[in-house]
Amino acid sequence: MRLPRRARVGTPAPHPARAASARRSAGLAAGAVLLTALSACTGGGGSGAAGDDDATPEEVLAQAKEQLDSTPGVHVVLTSDGLPEGETGLVGADVVGTHEPSLALEGTITVRLSGIEPVVPIVAVDGETYAQLPLTSDYQVVDPSDYGAPADPAQLLSTDAGFSSLLTQTTDVEAGDQVRGGEDNTEVLTEYTGTVPGTAAANILPTAEGDFDVAYTVTDDGELRQMVVTGAFYGGDDQVTYTVDFDQYGIEQEITAP
């Protein structure tokens, strides 16, 4: 007599509901991995405090100061508006300022003097300022304050008494909207407004008096791009505006006495 064959024991078919649940779990896990990867690539709100939605305006300005103070060098362009008629003063500048290897500045400044506005090549290094004055071919040591400029222009890049010092002395700071700007509109910029005391503005020009309105433009990476300061730089009621643009962070230039 032949015995009946044993039935083959196979893997039981998954329950339809459990199979659907497993597929959903796998899909959710894959989605989580994808979102994590995308977040790592985009860096969230940016690498600096300006790109951090949780950063306060004061924290953004503090980081902008750190960025400016720590760069080896930077290109600075200064323009003015509202300089009182007949006033001897600083009209503009186009310079490179360095922190390394030393605090120094080189470029040109424009001053108003006796009704004319000459563009004067200058070098400021080691506490001395050298200028090539109009109708001369050689540099000579000068006192820039005689021409309405800071006594030591290199100090405009100092960490405790330069442009950056205004950032952390600003009160009533408010953040504006984000806009696109920079080369090919590749940068995300935010404007911050506030007020600085005359003692802070005197770091730019020692004749500054009273409170000053300020506006800063900061990139999403925390770099200061522009500073606009308005107030009585030359005393009295005349309101003068100085606009200072910063670019080429990290520029390296050895500046020596001519």
C-alpha positions in Angstrom: 0.0 0.0 0.0 1.3 3.4 -0.9 1.2 6.1 1.7 -0.1 9.5 0.7 2.4 12.1 0.0 3.0 14.7 2.7 1.8 18.1 1.7 4.7 20.6 1.2 4.9 23.3 3.8 5.5 26.7 2.2 5.8 30.3 3.5 2.3 31.5 4.2 1.0 34.4 2.2 1.2 37.7 4.1 -2.0 39.0 5.5 -3.2 41.8 3.1 -3.5 44.4 5.9 -0.1 43.7 7.3 1.5 43.9 3.9 0.0 47.3 3.2 1.2 48.5 6.6 4.8 47.3 5.9 4.8 49.1 2.6 3.7 52.3 4.2 6.4 52.0 6.9 9.1 51.5 4.3 7.9 54.5 2.3 7.9 56.7 5.4 11.4 55.6 6.3 12.7 56.3 2.8 11.0 59.7 2.9 12.6 60.5 6.3 16.1 59.6 4.9 15.5 61.8 1.8 14.4 64.8 3.9 17.5 64.3 6.1 19.8 64.3 3.1 18.1 67.3 1.6 18.5 69.2 4.9 22.2 68.4 5.0 22.7 69.7 1.5 20.8 72.9 1.9 22.1 73.7 5.3 18.7 74.8 6.6 18.6 78.5 7.1 22.2 79.3 6.3 25.5 78.8 8.0 25.5 82.1 9.8 23.2 83.7 12.4 21.6 85.7 9.7 20.3 82.5 8.2 19.1 81.2 11.6 15.4 81.9 12.1 15.9 81.7 15.9 18.7 84.3 16.0 17.8 87.7 17.4 18.8 90.8 15.4 21.4 91.6 18.1 22.9 88.1 17.6 23.0 88.6 13.8 24.9 91.9 14.2 27.3 90.4 16.7 28.2 87.6 14.3 28.6 90.2 11.5 31.1 91.9 13.7 33.0 88.7 14.3 33.1 88.0 10.5 34.5 91.5 9.8 36.9 91.4 12.6 38.3 88.0 11.7 38.8 88.5 8.0 42.5 89.0 6.9 41.4 91.9 4.7 38.4 93.5 3.0 37.6 96.0 0.3 35.8 99.1 1.6 34.1 101.9 -0.5 32.7 104.9 1.4 30.5 107.6 -0.1 28.8 110.6 1.5 25.7 112.7 1.1 24.8 116.0 2.7 28.2 117.3 3.6 27.6 121.0 4.6 28.6 123.6 2.1 32.0 125.0 2.8 32.8 122.2 5.3 36.2 120.6 5.2 35.5 116.9 5.5 35.6 113.4 4.2 33.8 112.9 0.9 34.6 109.3 0.0 37.2 106.5 0.1 38.1 103.4 -1.9 40.5 101.3 0.1 41.7 97.9 1.2 41.9 97.4 4.9 43.8 94.5 6.5 43.9 92.9 9.9 46.8 90.6 8.9 49.7 90.7 8.9 49.0 94.1 10.5 46.2 96.6 10.9 46.7 98.8 7.8 44.9 100.6 5.0 45.8 101.5 1.4 43.9 103.2 -1.4 42.4 106.6 -2.1 40.3 109.1 -0.1 38.4 112.1 -1.4 38.3 115.2 0.9 36.7 118.6 0.5 39.3 121.3 1.2 39.1 125.0 0.2 36.3 124.3 -2.2 38.0 121.5 -4.1 37.7 117.7 -3.7 41.0 116.0 -4.6 41.4 112.3 -4.7 44.4 111.5 -2.5 46.3 108.2 -2.5 47.1 107.2 1.1 48.8 104.4 3.0 48.1 104.0 6.8 50.3 101.6 8.6 52.1 101.3 11.9 50.3 104.4 13.3 51.5 106.6 10.5 49.5 107.9 7.5 51.3 108.7 4.2 49.5 110.7 1.5 50.4 111.9 -2.0 49.0 115.4 -1.8 47.8 117.3 -4.9 50.6 118.7 -7.1 53.2 116.4 -5.5 54.8 113.2 -6.7 56.0 111.7 -3.4 54.2 110.4 -0.3 54.6 112.4 2.9 53.5 111.9 6.5 50.3 113.8 7.2 47.7 114.2 9.9 44.4 113.2 8.2 42.3 115.0 10.8 43.6 118.3 9.2 41.5 117.3 6.2 38.4 116.1 7.9 39.4 112.5 7.9 40.0 110.1 10.8 43.4 110.8 12.5 44.5 107.2 11.8 42.4 105.7 8.9 43.7 102.2 9.6 41.7 102.3 12.9 38.5 102.2 10.9 39.2 98.4 10.7 40.1 98.0 14.3 38.0 95.5 16.3 37.2 97.9 19.2 37.1 101.3 17.6 36.3 100.8 13.9 33.3 100.2 11.7 32.5 96.9 13.3 32.2 98.5 16.8 29.0 100.2 15.7 27.3 96.8 15.2 27.3 95.8 18.8 26.6 99.3 20.1 23.3 99.6 18.1 20.1 99.8 20.1 16.5 99.3 19.2 17.5 96.9 16.5 14.8 95.8 14.1 15.0 93.3 11.2 13.5 94.1 7.8 12.5 91.8 4.9 14.9 89.5 3.1 15.8 90.4 -0.5 18.1 89.1 -3.2 21.2 91.0 -4.0 24.9 90.8 -4.7 26.5 89.5 -7.9 23.8 88.0 -10.1 21.4 88.2 -7.2 23.0 85.2 -5.6 23.0 86.5 -2.0 20.1 86.6 0.5 20.3 90.0 2.3 18.5 91.3 5.3 18.4 94.9 6.5 18.7 95.8 10.2 18.0 99.3 11.5 18.7 100.9 14.8 20.4 103.8 16.6 24.0 104.3 17.8 25.3 107.0 20.2 27.6 109.8 19.1 30.4 108.1 21.0 30.2 105.2 18.6 29.8 107.3 15.5 32.9 109.2 16.6 34.9 106.1 15.7 34.3 107.1 12.1 34.6 110.9 12.6 35.6 112.4 15.9 33.4 115.4 15.4 30.2 113.3 15.5 27.5 114.5 18.0 24.2 113.1 19.2 22.5 109.9 18.2 22.8 108.4 14.7 20.4 106.4 12.6 22.0 103.2 11.2 21.0 100.6 8.7 23.0 97.4 8.1 22.7 95.0 5.2 23.8 91.5 6.2 24.1 88.3 4.1 22.6 85.0 4.9 26.1 83.9 5.8 26.5 86.6 8.4 28.8 89.0 6.4 28.2 92.8 6.7 27.7 94.1 3.1 26.6 97.7 3.8 26.5 100.2 6.6 24.5 103.5 6.4 25.0 106.0 9.2 23.1 109.3 9.3 23.5 112.1 11.8 25.4 115.3 12.8 28.9 114.2 11.9 30.1 117.8 11.8 27.9 119.1 14.6 25.0 121.5 14.3 21.8 120.5 12.6 23.2 119.3 9.3 22.5 115.6 8.7 25.2 113.8 6.8 25.0 110.3 5.6 27.9 108.0 5.1 27.4 104.7 3.2 30.1 102.1 3.6 30.1 99.0 1.4 32.2 95.9 2.2 33.2 93.1 -0.2 36.1 90.8 -1.1 36.2 89.3 2.4 39.5 87.4 2.8 41.5 89.5 0.5 45.2 89.3 1.3 47.4 92.3 0.7 50.7 93.3 2.4 50.7 97.0 3.1 54.0 98.7 3.8 55.1 102.3 4.2 56.0 104.0 0.9 
